[in-house]
Amino acid sequence: MTAPLQPKPQPDSRDRYAHLSSISTRWMDNDVYGHVNNVQYYSFFDTAVNRYLIAAGALDIHAGAVIGLVVETHCNYFAPLAFPQDVEAGLRVAQVGRSSVRYEVGLFAPGQPLAAAMGHFVHVYVDRDTRRPVQLPDALLAALAPLRTAAAG
């Protein structure tokens, strides 16, 4: 039995994201084909999410009692990015659970209206020492609130 075909993913526009930030590409991000290698996109996702959380006061990477562990990632690619372009990362929150958050990230070439790539990143928040899931801290929930305004679906 063949599974039904899923509709082909389509790139979102910038206005579908609640927060935008710029990430510089590096010479080493390009592969031999002259564009940013696919593995670097996941680094951009991680950078966009964690930079936002640190700036919002919701994540202390060195001493915080609660940390986020990545349990799922996904990416769809629509157009190439290449050094020396900057990448503009759009961020939104699609789902908030008791101990987890699904972040969605769109990566845009400067001045382009549609995402060159889109993906998601799921963090489960755990106690730093025991690595057991914990309820999302109030500071994190407050930081997530503005990101939910443009969530897809």
C-alpha positions as CSV (number, residue, x, y, z in Angstrom):
1,M,0.0,0.0,0.0
2,T,1.4,3.4,-1.0
3,A,1.0,6.3,1.4
4,P,-0.9,9.3,0.0
5,L,1.3,12.1,-1.4
6,Q,1.6,15.1,0.9
7,P,1.2,18.5,-0.6
8,K,4.6,20.0,-1.5
9,P,5.7,22.5,1.1
10,Q,5.6,26.1,0.1
11,P,7.8,29.0,1.4
12,D,6.3,31.4,3.9
13,S,6.6,35.2,3.6
14,R,8.3,37.3,6.2
15,D,5.1,38.6,7.7
16,R,4.3,35.1,9.0
17,Y,7.1,35.4,11.6
18,A,6.9,37.4,14.8
19,H,10.6,38.1,15.2
20,L,13.4,38.7,12.6
21,S,17.1,38.7,13.3
22,S,20.2,38.7,11.1
23,I,22.9,36.0,11.1
24,S,26.1,36.4,9.2
25,T,27.2,33.5,7.0
26,R,30.9,32.5,7.1
27,W,33.3,31.4,4.4
28,M,33.2,27.8,5.8
29,D,29.4,27.6,5.5
30,N,29.6,27.2,1.7
31,D,30.1,23.8,0.2
32,V,31.8,22.8,-3.1
33,Y,28.6,23.6,-5.0
34,G,28.9,27.3,-4.0
35,H,26.0,27.5,-1.6
36,V,25.5,27.1,2.2
37,N,25.6,23.4,3.0
38,N,22.4,21.9,4.3
39,V,23.8,21.1,7.8
40,Q,24.5,24.8,8.4
41,Y,20.7,25.6,8.2
42,Y,20.3,23.7,11.5
43,S,23.0,25.8,13.1
44,F,21.1,28.9,11.9
45,F,17.9,27.6,13.5
46,D,19.7,26.9,16.8
47,T,21.3,30.4,16.7
48,A,18.0,32.2,16.0
49,V,16.2,30.4,18.8
50,N,18.9,30.6,21.5
51,R,19.9,34.2,20.7
52,Y,16.3,35.3,21.1
53,L,15.9,33.4,24.4
54,I,19.1,34.8,25.8
55,A,18.2,38.4,24.8
56,A,14.7,37.9,26.3
57,G,16.2,36.8,29.7
58,A,14.7,33.4,29.4
59,L,17.9,31.3,29.0
60,D,21.1,31.4,31.0
61,I,23.3,29.0,29.1
62,H,26.0,28.9,31.8
63,A,24.1,28.7,35.1
64,G,20.4,28.3,34.5
65,A,18.6,25.5,36.3
66,V,16.6,24.7,33.2
67,I,18.0,24.0,29.7
68,G,16.4,23.1,26.4
69,L,17.4,19.9,24.7
70,V,16.7,19.4,21.0
71,V,14.5,16.4,20.4
72,E,13.3,17.0,16.8
73,T,14.4,19.1,13.8
74,H,13.2,19.4,10.2
75,C,14.0,21.6,7.2
76,N,12.6,22.3,3.8
77,Y,14.8,24.0,1.3
78,F,13.4,26.3,-1.4
79,A,16.3,28.5,-2.7
80,P,20.1,28.6,-2.1
81,L,21.8,30.9,0.3
82,A,25.6,31.6,0.0
83,F,28.5,33.4,1.7
84,P,28.8,36.4,1.9
85,Q,25.1,36.9,2.2
86,D,23.6,37.6,5.6
87,V,20.7,35.4,6.5
88,E,17.6,36.9,8.1
89,A,16.0,34.4,10.4
90,G,12.2,34.7,11.1
91,L,11.1,33.1,14.4
92,R,7.7,32.0,15.7
93,V,6.3,29.5,18.2
94,A,3.8,27.0,16.8
95,Q,3.2,24.9,20.0
96,V,3.8,25.2,23.7
97,G,3.4,22.1,25.8
98,R,4.0,21.5,29.5
99,S,7.8,21.0,29.0
100,S,8.3,21.5,25.3
101,V,8.2,24.1,22.6
102,R,8.0,23.9,18.9
103,Y,9.9,26.8,17.3
104,E,9.5,27.5,13.6
105,V,12.2,29.3,11.7
106,G,12.2,30.8,8.2
107,L,15.5,31.7,6.6
108,F,15.5,34.6,4.1
109,A,18.0,36.1,1.8
110,P,18.2,39.8,2.3
111,G,15.4,41.6,0.5
112,Q,13.6,38.4,-0.5
113,P,10.0,38.1,0.4
114,L,9.8,34.3,0.6
115,A,11.8,32.0,2.8
116,A,14.8,30.2,1.2
117,A,14.3,27.5,3.8
118,M,11.9,26.8,6.6
119,G,12.0,24.4,9.5
120,H,11.2,23.6,13.0
121,F,13.1,22.9,16.2
122,V,11.5,21.2,19.2
123,H,13.1,21.8,22.6
124,V,12.2,19.8,25.7
125,Y,13.1,21.8,28.8
126,V,14.8,19.8,31.5
127,D,16.5,20.2,34.8
128,R,20.2,20.9,34.1
129,D,21.4,18.3,36.7
130,T,18.9,15.5,36.4
131,R,18.0,15.9,32.7
132,R,14.4,15.2,33.6
133,P,11.6,17.3,31.9
134,V,10.3,20.2,33.9
135,Q,7.4,22.6,33.6
136,L,8.3,25.6,31.4
137,P,9.5,28.4,33.6
138,D,7.5,31.7,33.8
139,A,10.3,33.7,32.3
140,L,10.4,31.4,29.3
141,L,6.6,31.5,28.9
142,A,6.7,35.3,29.0
143,A,9.5,35.3,26.3
144,L,7.4,33.0,24.1
145,A,4.2,35.0,24.2
146,P,5.1,37.5,21.5
147,L,6.4,34.7,19.3
148,R,3.0,33.0,19.3
149,T,1.2,35.9,17.6
150,A,2.4,34.9,14.1
151,A,2.4,31.1,14.6
152,A,1.3,29.0,11.7
153,G,-1.7,26.8,12.0
